[in-house]
Amino acid sequence: MTELKSKYPPMTLNMAPAPEHQPSRALSGYGNPDLNSGSSLLMIQSVTVSFDGFKALNDLSFAVAERELRAIIGPNGAGKTTFMDVVTGKTRPDRGRVMFGATDLLRRTEASIAQLGIGRKFQRPTVFEEQTVFENLTLALANPRSPSASIAYRMSAGDRDRIHEIAGLIHLSDVLDVASGSLSHGQKQWLEIGMVLAQQPRLLLVDEPAAGMTPAERDRTVTILRNVAETCAVVVIEHDMEFVRNLSCRVTVLNEGMVLAEGSMDDVVRNEDVIDVYLGR
């Protein structure tokens, strides 16, 4: 049988080495060197969001680089979900600047932001449970969506190859023909991650992926996210500190809508402010 060659860049499945530890620090405004770096993929500058006088984000500033894996932690109400809502266009800030490369996201609609290459995985998995894993991934492929294009669609060798690439990355190659409703909770989470990846994002936002997973599923999810970060930037919101430590990535701590500290997990857990407001003594 002739080997199929994908038209998409190959996905590397080897785990990236853990980054060197960086000192934790509080960040403010435009002084953060990351905010002045031309290598930043996502740049948040002095963003404030208020709801009935409550500041969900309060002069928030930080940046994410191309193909970076970043974890965001913090107490409930710290602004983590609001940050994702702003980036995806669901919530408009009162003031500030949000740049995705050279594009001002605040001038874009939710749909056009998604088309730019920003994908979001919500906490609760939403897959088509009556359809197989293969069919779910097929529906999610970045193909034309017009009614005529959908009617005329015939799967190409490249599309089939892409589905198998993604299935391997999310550890679902052996259940491609299984109805998605029969999957475990962890497998459904991985499938939805795969469906977002089928859209070829440059930035993937993931909300509490470890919630409800078994220890083995959490470990495999760490591997998946680290491998995904070799092809696109990944930002993970999570409360499970062991899960975050295993990601071996830079950690940003939010509190009261602001960056409280940032650095390696070891630096963050030793930070007195983080201990006081989030981790406890």
ChimeraX attribute file (.defattr): number of C-alpha atoms within 10 A of each C-alpha:
attribute: neighborCount
match mode: 1-to-1
recipient: residues
	/A:1	3
	/A:2	4
	/A:3	6
	/A:4	10
	/A:5	11
	/A:6	14
	/A:7	11
	/A:8	12
	/A:9	8
	/A:10	11
	/A:11	15
	/A:12	14
	/A:13	16
	/A:14	11
	/A:15	15
	/A:16	14
	/A:17	9
	/A:18	12
	/A:19	11
	/A:20	11
	/A:21	14
	/A:22	16
	/A:23	13
	/A:24	22
	/A:25	16
	/A:26	14
	/A:27	18
	/A:28	16
	/A:29	14
	/A:30	14
	/A:31	10
	/A:32	16
	/A:33	10
	/A:34	16
	/A:35	20
	/A:36	12
	/A:37	12
	/A:38	10
	/A:39	13
	/A:40	20
	/A:41	21
	/A:42	22
	/A:43	23
	/A:44	22
	/A:45	21
	/A:46	20
	/A:47	23
	/A:48	22
	/A:49	23
	/A:50	15
	/A:51	9
	/A:52	5
	/A:53	7
	/A:54	11
	/A:55	18
	/A:56	23
	/A:57	28
	/A:58	22
	/A:59	19
	/A:60	24
	/A:61	26
	/A:62	23
	/A:63	21
	/A:64	22
	/A:65	21
	/A:66	18
	/A:67	18
	/A:68	21
	/A:69	26
	/A:70	22
	/A:71	25
	/A:72	20
	/A:73	22
	/A:74	23
	/A:75	16
	/A:76	13
	/A:77	15
	/A:78	23
	/A:79	24
	/A:80	25
	/A:81	15
	/A:82	19
	/A:83	21
	/A:84	18
	/A:85	16
	/A:86	21
	/A:87	25
	/A:88	23
	/A:89	19
	/A:90	14
	/A:91	15
	/A:92	19
	/A:93	22
	/A:94	13
	/A:95	15
	/A:96	17
	/A:97	16
	/A:98	22
	/A:99	18
	/A:100	22
	/A:101	15
	/A:102	11
	/A:103	14
	/A:104	13
	/A:105	22
	/A:106	21
	/A:107	12
	/A:108	14
	/A:109	13
	/A:110	17
	/A:111	12
	/A:112	14
	/A:113	20
	/A:114	17
	/A:115	14
	/A:116	16
	/A:117	17
	/A:118	23
	/A:119	24
	/A:120	22
	/A:121	21
	/A:122	16
	/A:123	16
	/A:124	15
	/A:125	17
	/A:126	12
	/A:127	18
	/A:128	17
	/A:129	15
	/A:130	13
	/A:131	16
	/A:132	20
	/A:133	31
	/A:134	21
	/A:135	17
	/A:136	22
	/A:137	28
	/A:138	18
	/A:139	15
	/A:140	17
	/A:141	19
	/A:142	16
	/A:143	14
	/A:144	10
	/A:145	12
	/A:146	9
	/A:147	9
	/A:148	9
	/A:149	11
	/A:150	12
	/A:151	9
	/A:152	9
	/A:153	12
	/A:154	9
	/A:155	9
	/A:156	9
	/A:157	13
	/A:158	14
	/A:159	20
	/A:160	15
	/A:161	17
	/A:162	23
	/A:163	26
	/A:164	17
	/A:165	20
	/A:166	21
	/A:167	22
	/A:168	16
	/A:169	22
	/A:170	25
	/A:171	17
	/A:172	21
	/A:173	16
	/A:174	10
	/A:175	16
	/A:176	17
	/A:177	13
	/A:178	17
	/A:179	17
	/A:180	22
	/A:181	15
	/A:182	14
	/A:183	17
	/A:184	13
	/A:185	17
	/A:186	20
	/A:187	21
	/A:188	22
	/A:189	26
	/A:190	25
	/A:191	26
	/A:192	24
	/A:193	27
	/A:194	29
	/A:195	25
	/A:196	22
	/A:197	27
	/A:198	22
	/A:199	18
	/A:200	21
	/A:201	21
	/A:202	19
	/A:203	28
	/A:204	24
	/A:205	22
	/A:206	20
	/A:207	20
	/A:208	18
	/A:209	26
	/A:210	22
	/A:211	16
	/A:212	13
	/A:213	16
	/A:214	13
	/A:215	11
	/A:216	9
	/A:217	18
	/A:218	20
	/A:219	16
	/A:220	16
	/A:221	24
	/A:222	20
	/A:223	20
	/A:224	21
	/A:225	24
	/A:226	25
	/A:227	20
	/A:228	27
	/A:229	22
	/A:230	19
	/A:231	20
	/A:232	22
	/A:233	24
	/A:234	26
	/A:235	22
	/A:236	22
	/A:237	23
	/A:238	21
	/A:239	19
	/A:240	14
	/A:241	13
	/A:242	12
	/A:243	18
	/A:244	22
	/A:245	16
	/A:246	15
	/A:247	22
	/A:248	22
	/A:249	22
	/A:250	25
	/A:251	27
	/A:252	24
	/A:253	23
	/A:254	24
	/A:255	23
	/A:256	20
	/A:257	26
	/A:258	25
	/A:259	24
	/A:260	22
	/A:261	23
	/A:262	24
	/A:263	21
	/A:264	21
	/A:265	25
	/A:266	15
	/A:267	17
	/A:268	24
	/A:269	18
	/A:270	12
	/A:271	18
	/A:272	13
	/A:273	16
	/A:274	20
	/A:275	13
	/A:276	10
	/A:277	14
	/A:278	17
	/A:279	16
	/A:280	10
	/A:281	7
